[in-house]
Amino acid sequence: MRATTLLLCLLAAALIGVRADEPITLRECQQLEAAASELGTEHKRLIAVWLEEGSPPYGASSEAVETAREKYDAALDERNTDACLKLLWAARNAEAKRNTDKLNADVEQLKKNMRAAWARDDASTIRYIVTGTACSFSVTYATENGGSAQKNPVQSMWSYSFRPKRGDHLYISAGNNCDTGSVHVEIRVGNKVVRSTDSDGAYVNASANGTY
């Protein structure tokens, strides 16, 4: 604890040495933010030890930490608190956007791969497909053995294929689990869409059925 406290005090003091007439950088803001968090935590530890033992730990007086904390607060004020907040907010937003863009790219690649697989279906393959803009779907469908099955939640895009027999009942239904968005369902025989339905809005349902 002693070493940590002294290091924190030195860090705060070093941060104060940045010239106040220069625009603050994102890196400096991140250092100040980290220093404030760690100094605050260490300060609480010191108070707890003092209350329990009746005196501060050797080499780490509460005055030293309090002084470092005051210097940190003064430095942040001098370097413009608003500027730091804007820089940190922009950095976090940029990181969130990068993560969202990567997720969207991964989803689009998955859709592309699935469409390529569907294009290889032959005329003896039945495929149910669910797509749309809803956050998720609840899906009910007729299976190859004549029964029914459910999937919930299903996100982004979903399909199920099987080899049917003459007279098989075909059925696909998808509900929107969200308060906005659209739902699209279709039944394909090979590469040909033989049934399809679209619905748009909160908690709507789209279904399609037929006989092979």
Residue pairs with C-beta under 8 A, 6 or more apart in sequence:
1 42
1 45
1 49
1 57
1 60
2 57
2 58
2 59
2 60
4 42
5 42
5 46
5 57
5 59
5 60
5 64
5 65
6 59
6 60
8 35
8 38
8 39
8 42
8 65
8 68
9 64
9 65
9 67
9 68
11 31
11 35
11 38
12 35
12 39
12 68
12 69
12 71
12 72
12 75
13 68
13 71
15 28
15 31
15 32
15 35
15 72
15 75
16 71
16 72
16 74
16 75
18 24
18 28
18 75
18 79
20 78
20 79
23 83
24 79
24 80
24 83
24 84
24 87
25 87
26 87
26 88
26 91
28 79
29 83
29 84
29 87
29 88
30 88
30 91
32 72
32 75
32 76
32 79
32 84
33 84
33 88
35 72
36 72
36 76
39 65
39 68
39 69
39 72
40 69
42 65
43 62
43 65
43 66
43 69
46 56
46 57
46 60
46 62
46 65
47 62
49 56
49 57
50 56
50 62
56 62
76 84
107 156
110 156
110 157
111 156
111 157
114 157
114 159
118 127
118 129
118 159
118 188
118 191
119 191
121 127
121 161
121 188
121 190
121 191
122 190
123 189
123 190
124 163
124 164
124 190
125 161
125 162
125 163
125 188
125 189
125 190
126 161
126 162
126 163
126 164
126 168
126 170
126 187
126 188
126 189
126 212
127 159
127 160
127 161
127 187
127 188
128 141
128 159
128 160
128 161
128 170
128 172
128 185
128 186
128 187
128 188
129 157
129 158
129 159
129 172
129 184
129 185
129 186
129 187
129 188
130 137
130 139
130 154
130 157
130 158
130 159
130 172
130 174
130 183
130 184
130 185
131 156
131 157
131 158
131 184
132 174
132 176
132 181
132 182
132 183
132 184
133 180
133 181
133 182
134 176
134 177
134 178
134 180
134 181
134 182
134 183
135 155
135 177
135 178
135 181
136 152
136 153
136 154
136 155
136 177
136 178
137 152
137 153
137 154
137 155
137 158
137 174
137 175
137 176
137 177
137 183
138 150
138 151
138 152
138 153
138 154
138 174
138 175
138 177
139 150
139 151
139 152
139 154
139 158
139 172
139 173
139 174
139 175
140 148
140 149
140 150
140 171
140 172
140 173
140 174
141 148
141 149
141 150
141 151
141 160
141 171
141 172
141 173
142 148
142 168
142 169
142 170
142 171
142 172
142 209
143 149
143 162
144 162
144 163
144 164
144 168
146 168
146 169
148 171
151 158
152 177
153 177
154 174
158 174
160 172
164 170
164 212
165 212
166 212
167 211
167 212
168 211
168 212
169 209
169 211
170 187
170 195
170 208
170 209
170 210
170 211
170 212
171 207
171 208
171 209
172 185
172 186
172 187
172 207
172 208
172 209
173 185
173 205
173 206
173 207
173 208
174 183
174 185
174 205
174 206
174 207
175 183
175 203
175 204
175 205
175 206
176 182
176 183
176 199
176 201
176 202
176 203
176 204
176 205
177 203
178 202
178 203
179 202
179 203
180 201
180 202
181 200
182 198
182 199
182 200
182 201
183 198
183 199
183 200
183 204
183 205
183 206
184 196
184 197
184 198
184 206
185 196
185 197
185 206
185 207
185 208
186 193
186 195
186 196
186 197
186 208
187 193
187 194
187 195
187 196
187 208
187 209
187 210
188 194
189 212
194 210
195 208
195 209
195 210
196 208
197 206
197 207
197 208
198 206
199 205
199 206
